[in-house]
Amino acid sequence: MTRCYQVNLQTGWGGGEVYTAFFTRSLLHLGIPTTLYVSPDNPHWAARLPAGCRIVPVREIADIVTDLPDSRSWLLFHTRAGEADAAPLRQAGHFLSAIAHMPLYGRDPATLRAYDLVYAVSAHVIDSLHAAGIHCVHAEALWGVADLAGRGGSADTPVFAASPYEWDERKFRDRLLSWIYPLYAALNSKRRFTRAPGITLGLVSRLTPIKQFPLLFRHIAPVLARHPEFRLEIFGAGGYASVRDLHQALAPIRDRVRFWGQQRDIGAVYRKLDYLLAGLPEKEALGLNILEAQACGTPVLAVKARPFVETVADGVTGLFYDDPRGDSGASFDGLLQRLAASPFHIASQLAQRHLEQFSEAAFTQRVARLIEATASMMGELAAFPRRRGTVDQPQAGIGKTG
C-alpha cells in the first residue's frame, strides 16, 4: 500500500476534523503518505496538518477522480459519498472505505453501503453498524486521542467569554442575528472567567443535537435546583436553536449558569472545572472532550452506557449515574449528594494505565492493524471482484467487536 487518499469535505471544524488530523499523523508515522481532499471553504487544514500531508481542495467528489492514479488506490472517506458519487471511483477500480464517526441509530444506513470496508470510532458505533445490516466492518474500534496540541493551556491561562452561537449564513434569521449580536457583545465588557463559590460542573463541547443537552437538562436541571452548591459553566457554541433550547431547559438553575462560547485553549478550560458533564449517550460516537478532560485531570460524570463506558474508568477517571430518563434523575441526585459530601479526584496511577489506551502511540498501533487488514482485503477483493460491497461473512479483520 503506497498512499492513502482521504476525503473530508466539511466546511467547519469539529471532532471529525480533529480526528482526521491525528489519523493523518499516524499514517505518516507509519510511513504511509497521504493526500487529503478538503473543501476550499474550510480554512483550518493547513495550520493543523503535518507538513507531509498533501492537501487538495475540491468542490465535489467527482473532482477527485482525475487526481487519482490509474492504479487501484485506497480511498478513506471521513465525510460520506453517496452511491451515485462513489460510482465513478468504484468503476475506476479503487478501494472505498469510510470512517463511521457517528452511530447509525436513527440514521439512514444507505450512505455506508457504497463502501468496501467501514472503520468505526467505538464499539458503540460498531454495534450500530451491525444492527443496521452493515457487515463490512473492521473488527477493532479505533477510539481516539486526547489531542491537545496547540490547545493545551494551563490552569493559569486566562479564559474570556466568546459568542455561544455558530451562525448558519443560509438562514435569514441567522444572518440578521450574526450582524446584531457582535454589536450587543461590544456593549458588554469582555468577561474573564473566574471560579464562583461552590462546585463547578462544566460542559465543554460544541452545542450540537447529537449531545442532546436540552433533553438531558430537562431531566436533571430540576435535580440541580435542589443542590445550590453546584454551578454550571458552558464552554462551546452551537446553532441558534440549540442554544435557545438549552437556555430553556436550564430555566430551573438559570442564576447558576454561565455561557462562555467556544475556546481555543481548551486545556485551560478543563483545568478550571471540578467535573466535566457528558451529554446523553446513544447519539454520541466517542466523545473526544471526555478523553481530553481526563488527560487534563478533570473527572467525568456520565450516563452509564456506551460509548462512555468505553472511555471512562468508573471510580478512576470518572463516575457514572443511571439514565435520568429512566429514573427521573434519582441516580444523578444521589451522585450530587456524594460529591457534595466528599469530592472525587482522578486516581493518577490507575488513570495513567487507562489513558494509555487513548495515547497517540496506542492509536497508531490500531491504525497499523487497520492498514494490515485493509491491505489484506484489497488483495482478496482484487482476486474476487464480484464480492465488492456485498461481504456477508466475517473475513480477516472484519466482524463483530465484543
Beta strands, then each sheet from edge to edge (+ up, - down):
strand 1: 4-8
strand 2: 34-38
strand 3: 54-57
strand 4: 74-77
strand 5: 95-100
strand 6: 117-120
strand 7: 199-204
strand 8: 230-235
strand 9: 257-259
strand 10: 275-277
strand 11: 300-303
strand 12: 318-321
sheet 1: 3+ 2+ 1+ 4+ 5+ 6+
sheet 2: 9+ 8+ 7+ 10+ 11+ 12+
end
